[in-house]
Amino acid sequence: MNNNQFRPIIALLIVLVIVSTGANAQTIPAGSIRDSVRTTLSASGVVTGKNLALSAALSPEHTTLFQLLKASGLLEQASGNGPYTVFAPTNAALTDLPDNMLSELLLPSSKQKLVRLLAYHIVKGRITSDQLKDGQTLTNLTGQILVIHKQGNGLTIEDGRGNVADVIQADVRATNGVVYSINKVLQRNLK
């Protein structure tokens, strides 16, 4: 995959950083650095009202992901049309990676590996939680299968290696996609 294929993907990934700011469904106070992107709660989740590029860097729970996006070299292209669905690992999920993997991913020599890791968390289309079914499979942008597990209000995502991530927050809506905040990184074993 080349960088052009990931432009719309990265746009959606950037909204990942806003996921936890919408958890309390509060409007960001006027005059704050976040004033340009206000969030409100809708029936199915947080709505940013902005594209993914304008929604960047809002969540303290996704600063590491934002750092990875910058290191991938694709951050500048974060205004793609989409739509995409993104499963966004939190800071805690990313720091739980095996020793030195996070610092290795930030190296210029690991750029393609980093792009593949980010793409593994993205699916084409705008898929909200009410559309997901237990046992449903989704094909991510790397062509791999993700399996949805849904019981009651619980939602998990399983990767091809059997890693299962819990969805912490669902249905964060940007103008060009939907984001799910997750507690684990999918596809940990990158070669």
MIMARDO-247912 format. One line per 2 residues: their letters; for each residue x, y, z of N, C-alpha, C. Coordinates in Angstrom, 1 decimal. Layout:
BEGIN
a	X/Y/Z/X/Y/Z/X/Y/Z; ... .
% end
This chain:
BEGIN
mn	0.8/-1.2/0.0/0.0/0.0/0.0/0.9/1.2/0.0; 0.5/2.2/-0.7/1.2/3.5/-0.7/0.5/4.5/0.1 .
nn	1.2/5.6/0.3/0.7/6.7/1.2/-0.6/7.3/0.7; -0.8/7.3/-0.6/-2.0/7.9/-1.2/-3.2/7.1/-0.8 .
qf	-3.1/5.8/-0.6/-4.2/4.9/-0.2/-4.6/5.2/1.2; -3.7/5.8/2.0/-4.0/6.0/3.4/-4.5/7.4/3.8 .
rp	-4.5/8.3/2.8/-5.0/9.6/3.1/-6.3/9.7/3.8; -7.4/9.1/3.2/-8.7/9.1/3.9/-8.6/8.4/5.2 .
ii	-7.8/7.4/5.3/-7.7/6.6/6.5/-7.2/7.4/7.7; -6.2/8.1/7.4/-5.6/8.9/8.5/-6.5/10.0/8.9 .
al	-7.3/10.5/8.0/-8.3/11.5/8.4/-9.2/11.0/9.4; -9.6/9.8/9.2/-10.5/9.2/10.2/-9.8/8.8/11.5 .
li	-8.6/8.4/11.4/-7.8/8.1/12.6/-7.6/9.3/13.5; -7.6/10.4/13.0/-7.3/11.6/13.8/-8.5/11.9/14.7 .
vl	-9.7/11.5/14.3/-10.8/11.7/15.2/-10.7/10.8/16.4; -9.9/9.8/16.3/-9.7/8.9/17.5/-9.3/9.7/18.7 .
vi	-8.5/10.7/18.5/-8.1/11.5/19.6/-9.2/12.2/20.3; -10.4/12.3/19.8/-11.4/13.1/20.4/-12.4/12.2/21.2 .
vs	-12.2/10.9/21.1/-13.2/9.9/21.7/-13.4/10.2/23.1; -12.4/10.3/24.0/-12.6/10.4/25.4/-13.2/11.7/25.8 .
tg	-13.0/12.8/25.0/-13.5/14.1/25.4/-15.0/14.1/25.3; -15.6/13.2/24.5/-17.1/13.2/24.4/-17.7/12.3/25.5 .
an	-16.9/11.6/26.3/-17.5/10.6/27.2/-18.5/11.3/28.2; -18.3/12.5/28.5/-19.2/13.2/29.5/-20.2/14.0/28.8 .
aq	-20.2/14.0/27.4/-21.2/14.7/26.6/-21.3/16.1/27.0; -20.2/16.8/27.3/-20.2/18.2/27.6/-19.6/19.0/26.5 .
ti	-20.1/20.2/26.4/-19.5/21.1/25.4/-18.2/21.7/26.0; -17.2/21.8/25.1/-15.9/22.3/25.6/-16.1/23.8/25.9 .
pa	-15.5/24.3/27.1/-15.7/25.7/27.5/-15.2/26.6/26.4; -15.9/27.7/26.3/-15.5/28.8/25.4/-14.2/29.3/25.8 .
gs	-13.4/29.7/24.8/-12.1/30.3/25.0/-11.0/29.2/25.2; -11.3/28.0/25.3/-10.3/27.0/25.5/-9.6/26.7/24.1 .
ir	-8.5/26.0/24.2/-7.8/25.7/22.9/-8.7/24.7/22.1; -9.6/24.1/22.7/-10.5/23.1/22.0/-11.8/23.8/21.5 .
ds	-11.9/25.1/21.7/-13.2/25.8/21.4/-13.6/25.6/19.9; -12.7/25.4/19.0/-13.1/25.3/17.6/-13.8/24.0/17.2 .
vr	-13.7/23.0/18.1/-14.4/21.7/17.9/-15.2/21.4/19.1; -16.5/21.6/19.1/-17.4/21.3/20.2/-18.1/20.0/20.0 .
tt	-18.2/19.3/21.1/-18.9/18.0/21.0/-20.2/18.0/21.7; -21.2/17.3/21.1/-22.5/17.1/21.8/-22.9/15.7/21.7 .
ls	-23.7/15.3/22.6/-24.2/13.9/22.6/-25.4/13.7/21.8; -25.4/12.8/20.9/-26.6/12.5/20.1/-27.1/11.1/20.6 .
as	-28.2/10.6/20.0/-28.8/9.4/20.4/-27.8/8.2/20.2; -26.9/8.3/19.3/-26.0/7.1/19.0/-24.6/7.4/19.3 .
gv	-24.3/8.6/19.9/-22.9/8.9/20.2/-22.5/10.3/20.1; -21.3/10.6/20.3/-20.7/11.9/20.2/-20.6/12.4/18.8 .
vt	-21.0/13.6/18.5/-20.9/14.2/17.2/-20.0/15.3/17.2; -18.9/15.3/16.4/-18.0/16.4/16.4/-18.4/17.6/15.5 .
gk	-19.2/17.3/14.4/-19.6/18.3/13.5/-18.5/18.8/12.6; -17.3/18.2/12.7/-16.1/18.6/12.0/-15.5/17.4/11.3 .
nl	-14.7/17.7/10.3/-14.0/16.6/9.7/-12.9/16.1/10.6; -12.3/15.0/10.3/-11.3/14.4/11.2/-10.1/15.3/11.4 .
al	-9.7/16.0/10.4/-8.5/16.8/10.6/-8.8/17.9/11.6; -9.9/18.5/11.6/-10.3/19.6/12.6/-10.6/19.0/14.0 .
sa	-10.8/17.7/14.0/-11.1/17.1/15.3/-9.9/16.5/16.0; -8.7/16.7/15.4/-7.5/16.2/15.9/-7.0/16.7/17.3 .
al	-6.3/15.9/18.0/-5.6/16.3/19.2/-6.5/16.8/20.3; -7.7/16.3/20.5/-8.6/16.7/21.5/-8.6/15.7/22.7 .
sp	-8.3/14.5/22.6/-8.4/13.5/23.6/-7.1/13.2/24.4; -7.1/13.4/25.7/-5.9/13.0/26.4/-5.7/11.5/26.4 .
eh	-6.7/10.8/26.0/-6.6/9.3/26.0/-6.0/8.8/24.7; -5.7/9.7/23.7/-5.2/9.2/22.4/-4.0/10.0/21.9 .
tt	-3.3/10.6/22.8/-2.1/11.4/22.5/-1.0/10.5/21.8; -0.9/9.3/22.3/0.2/8.4/21.7/-0.2/8.1/20.3 .
lf	-1.5/7.8/20.1/-2.0/7.5/18.7/-1.7/8.7/17.8; -2.0/9.9/18.3/-1.7/11.1/17.5/-0.2/11.2/17.2 .
ql	0.6/10.9/18.1/2.1/10.9/17.9/2.4/9.9/16.8; 1.8/8.7/16.8/2.1/7.7/15.8/1.6/8.2/14.4 .
lk	0.5/8.9/14.4/-0.1/9.4/13.1/0.9/10.4/12.6; 1.5/11.3/13.4/2.5/12.2/12.9/3.7/11.5/12.4 .
as	4.2/10.5/13.1/5.4/9.7/12.7/5.1/9.0/11.4; 3.9/8.6/11.1/3.6/7.9/9.9/3.7/8.8/8.6 .
gl	3.8/10.1/8.8/3.9/11.0/7.7/2.6/11.3/7.0; 1.5/10.8/7.6/0.2/10.9/6.9/-0.7/11.9/7.6 .
le	-0.3/12.5/8.6/-1.1/13.4/9.4/-1.5/14.6/8.5; -0.7/15.1/7.7/-1.0/16.3/6.8/-2.1/16.0/5.9 .
qa	-2.3/14.7/5.6/-3.4/14.3/4.6/-4.6/13.9/5.3; -4.9/14.5/6.5/-6.0/14.0/7.3/-7.4/14.7/7.0 .
sg	-7.6/15.1/5.8/-8.9/15.7/5.4/-9.6/14.9/4.4; -9.4/13.6/4.3/-10.0/12.7/3.3/-11.5/12.6/3.5 .
ng	-12.2/12.1/2.4/-13.6/12.1/2.4/-14.2/10.9/3.2; -13.6/9.8/3.2/-14.1/8.6/3.9/-15.4/8.1/3.1 .
py	-16.3/7.5/3.8/-16.3/7.3/5.2/-15.5/6.1/5.7; -15.0/6.1/6.9/-14.3/5.0/7.5/-14.8/4.8/8.9 .
tv	-14.6/3.6/9.4/-14.8/3.2/10.8/-13.5/2.9/11.3; -13.1/3.5/12.5/-11.8/3.3/13.1/-12.0/2.8/14.5 .
fa	-11.2/1.8/14.8/-11.1/1.2/16.1/-9.8/1.8/16.7; -9.9/2.8/17.6/-8.8/3.6/18.1/-8.2/3.1/19.4 .
pt	-7.0/2.6/19.5/-6.4/2.2/20.7/-6.1/3.4/21.6; -6.4/3.3/22.9/-6.0/4.4/23.8/-4.5/4.4/24.1 .
na	-4.1/5.4/24.8/-2.7/5.5/25.3/-2.3/4.3/26.0; -3.1/3.9/27.0/-2.8/2.7/27.8/-2.6/1.5/26.9 .
al	-3.5/1.3/25.9/-3.4/0.2/25.0/-2.0/0.2/24.3; -1.7/1.4/23.8/-0.4/1.5/23.0/0.8/1.3/23.9 .
td	0.8/1.8/25.1/1.9/1.6/26.0/2.0/0.2/26.5; 1.0/-0.6/26.3/1.0/-2.0/26.7/1.7/-2.9/25.6 .
lp	2.1/-2.3/24.5/2.8/-3.1/23.5/4.1/-3.7/24.1; 4.6/-4.7/23.5/5.8/-5.3/24.0/7.0/-4.3/24.1 .
dn	7.9/-4.6/25.0/9.1/-3.7/25.2/9.6/-3.2/23.9; 9.9/-1.9/23.8/10.5/-1.2/22.7/9.7/-1.1/21.4 .
ml	8.6/-1.8/21.3/7.9/-1.7/20.1/7.4/-0.3/19.8; 6.9/0.4/20.8/6.3/1.7/20.5/7.5/2.7/20.1 .
se	8.6/2.6/20.7/9.7/3.5/20.3/10.2/3.1/18.9; 10.2/1.8/18.6/10.6/1.3/17.3/9.7/1.8/16.2 .
ll	8.4/1.8/16.5/7.4/2.3/15.5/7.6/3.7/15.2; 8.2/4.5/16.1/8.4/5.9/15.8/9.6/6.2/15.0 .
lp	10.4/5.2/14.7/11.6/5.4/13.9/11.3/5.5/12.4; 12.0/6.4/11.7/11.7/6.5/10.3/11.8/5.2/9.5 .
ss	12.7/4.3/10.0/12.9/3.0/9.3/11.6/2.1/9.5; 10.8/2.4/10.4/9.6/1.6/10.7/8.3/2.2/10.1 .
kq	8.5/3.2/9.2/7.3/3.9/8.7/6.2/3.0/8.1; 6.7/2.1/7.2/5.7/1.2/6.6/5.0/0.3/7.6 .
kl	5.7/-0.2/8.6/5.2/-1.1/9.6/4.1/-0.3/10.4; 4.4/1.0/10.7/3.5/1.9/11.4/2.2/2.1/10.6 .
vr	2.4/2.4/9.3/1.2/2.6/8.4/0.4/1.3/8.4; 1.0/0.2/8.3/0.2/-1.1/8.4/-0.6/-1.3/9.7 .
ll	0.1/-0.9/10.8/-0.5/-1.0/12.1/-1.8/-0.1/12.2; -1.6/1.1/11.7/-2.7/2.1/11.7/-3.9/1.6/10.8 .
ay	-3.5/1.1/9.6/-4.5/0.6/8.7/-5.3/-0.6/9.2; -4.6/-1.4/10.0/-5.2/-2.6/10.6/-6.5/-2.2/11.4 .
hi	-6.5/-1.0/11.9/-7.6/-0.6/12.8/-8.7/0.2/12.1; -8.7/0.1/10.7/-9.7/0.9/10.0/-10.4/0.0/9.0 .
vk	-11.7/0.3/8.9/-12.6/-0.4/8.0/-13.3/0.6/7.1; -13.5/0.3/5.8/-14.2/1.2/5.0/-15.7/1.3/5.4 .
gr	-16.3/2.4/5.3/-17.7/2.6/5.6/-17.9/3.2/6.9; -19.1/3.8/7.1/-19.6/4.4/8.4/-20.4/3.3/9.1 .
it	-19.9/2.6/10.0/-20.6/1.5/10.7/-20.8/1.9/12.2; -22.1/2.1/12.5/-22.4/2.4/13.9/-22.7/1.2/14.7 .
sd	-22.7/1.3/16.0/-22.9/0.1/16.8/-24.2/-0.6/16.6; -25.2/0.2/16.3/-26.5/-0.5/16.0/-26.6/-1.3/14.8 .
ql	-25.6/-1.1/13.9/-25.5/-2.0/12.7/-24.6/-3.2/12.9; -23.9/-3.3/14.0/-23.0/-4.4/14.3/-23.8/-5.5/14.9 .
kd	-23.4/-6.8/14.5/-24.1/-8.0/15.0/-23.0/-8.9/15.6; -23.4/-9.7/16.6/-22.5/-10.7/17.2/-22.0/-11.7/16.1 .
gq	-20.7/-11.9/16.0/-20.1/-12.8/15.0/-19.9/-12.2/13.6; -20.3/-10.9/13.5/-20.1/-10.2/12.2/-18.6/-10.1/11.9 .
tl	-18.2/-10.2/10.6/-16.8/-10.0/10.3/-16.7/-8.7/9.4; -15.6/-8.0/9.7/-15.3/-6.8/8.9/-13.9/-7.0/8.3 .
tn	-13.7/-6.5/7.1/-12.4/-6.5/6.5/-11.8/-5.2/6.6; -10.6/-5.2/7.3/-9.9/-3.9/7.5/-9.1/-3.5/6.2 .
lt	-8.5/-2.3/6.2/-7.8/-1.8/5.1/-6.5/-2.6/4.7; -6.1/-3.5/5.5/-5.0/-4.4/5.2/-5.5/-5.7/4.6 .
gq	-6.8/-5.9/4.5/-7.4/-7.1/3.9/-7.6/-8.2/5.0; -7.3/-7.9/6.2/-7.5/-8.9/7.3/-8.9/-8.8/7.9 .
il	-9.3/-9.9/8.5/-10.7/-9.9/9.1/-10.7/-9.6/10.6; -11.6/-8.7/11.0/-11.9/-8.4/12.4/-13.3/-9.0/12.7 .
vi	-13.4/-9.6/13.8/-14.7/-10.2/14.2/-15.3/-9.4/15.4; -16.6/-9.1/15.2/-17.3/-8.4/16.2/-18.0/-9.4/17.2 .
hk	-17.9/-9.1/18.5/-18.6/-9.9/19.5/-19.5/-8.9/20.2; -20.7/-9.2/20.3/-21.7/-8.2/20.9/-22.6/-9.0/21.8 .
qg	-22.7/-8.7/23.0/-23.6/-9.3/24.0/-24.1/-8.2/24.9; -25.5/-8.0/24.8/-26.1/-6.9/25.5/-25.5/-5.6/25.1 .
ng	-25.0/-4.8/26.0/-24.3/-3.5/25.7/-22.8/-3.6/25.5; -22.3/-4.9/25.7/-20.9/-5.1/25.5/-20.5/-5.3/24.1 .
lt	-19.4/-4.7/23.7/-18.9/-4.9/22.3/-17.4/-5.1/22.3; -16.9/-6.1/21.6/-15.5/-6.4/21.5/-15.1/-6.6/20.1 .
ie	-13.8/-6.4/19.8/-13.3/-6.6/18.4/-12.2/-7.6/18.5; -12.2/-8.7/17.7/-11.1/-9.7/17.7/-10.4/-9.6/16.4 .
dg	-9.0/-9.6/16.6/-8.2/-9.6/15.4/-7.9/-11.0/14.9; -7.2/-11.2/13.8/-6.8/-12.5/13.3/-5.9/-13.3/14.1 .
rg	-5.3/-12.8/15.1/-4.4/-13.5/16.0/-5.1/-13.9/17.3; -6.4/-13.6/17.4/-7.2/-13.9/18.6/-7.1/-12.8/19.7 .
nv	-6.4/-11.7/19.5/-6.4/-10.6/20.5/-7.8/-10.0/20.5; -8.4/-9.7/21.7/-9.7/-9.2/21.8/-9.6/-7.8/22.5 .
ad	-10.2/-6.8/21.9/-10.2/-5.5/22.5/-11.6/-5.1/22.9; -11.8/-4.6/24.0/-13.1/-4.1/24.5/-13.3/-2.7/23.9 .
vi	-14.5/-2.4/23.5/-14.9/-1.1/23.1/-15.2/-0.3/24.3; -14.4/0.8/24.5/-14.6/1.7/25.7/-15.7/2.7/25.4 .
qa	-15.7/3.3/24.2/-16.7/4.2/23.7/-16.9/4.0/22.3; -18.2/4.0/21.9/-18.6/3.7/20.5/-19.2/4.9/19.9 .
dv	-19.3/4.9/18.6/-20.1/5.8/17.8/-19.7/7.3/17.9; -18.5/7.6/18.0/-18.0/9.0/17.9/-18.1/9.3/16.4 .
ra	-18.9/10.3/16.1/-19.2/10.6/14.7/-18.5/11.9/14.2; -17.7/11.7/13.2/-17.1/12.9/12.5/-17.8/13.0/11.2 .
tn	-17.6/14.0/10.5/-18.3/14.2/9.2/-17.9/13.2/8.2; -16.7/12.5/8.4/-16.3/11.5/7.4/-16.0/10.2/8.0 .
gv	-16.7/9.8/9.1/-16.5/8.5/9.7/-17.0/8.3/11.1; -16.7/7.1/11.6/-17.2/6.8/13.0/-15.9/6.2/13.7 .
vy	-15.8/6.5/15.0/-14.7/6.0/15.8/-15.2/5.2/17.0; -14.5/4.1/17.3/-14.6/3.3/18.5/-13.3/3.4/19.3 .
si	-13.4/3.8/20.5/-12.2/3.8/21.4/-12.0/2.4/21.9; -10.8/1.8/21.8/-10.6/0.4/22.3/-9.5/0.3/23.3 .
nk	-9.4/-0.7/24.1/-8.4/-0.8/25.2/-7.2/-1.7/24.8; -7.1/-2.2/23.6/-6.0/-3.0/23.2/-5.6/-2.7/21.7 .
vl	-4.4/-2.9/21.4/-3.9/-2.7/20.0/-4.2/-4.1/19.3; -4.8/-4.0/18.1/-5.1/-5.1/17.3/-3.8/-5.5/16.5 .
qr	-3.6/-6.7/16.2/-2.4/-7.2/15.4/-1.1/-6.8/16.1; -0.9/-7.3/17.3/0.3/-6.9/18.0/1.6/-7.4/17.4 .
nl	1.6/-8.6/16.7/2.8/-9.2/16.2/3.1/-8.7/14.8; 3.7/-7.5/14.7/4.0/-6.9/13.4/5.4/-7.4/13.0 .
k	5.5/-7.9/11.7/6.8/-8.3/11.2/7.2/-7.4/10.1 .
% end
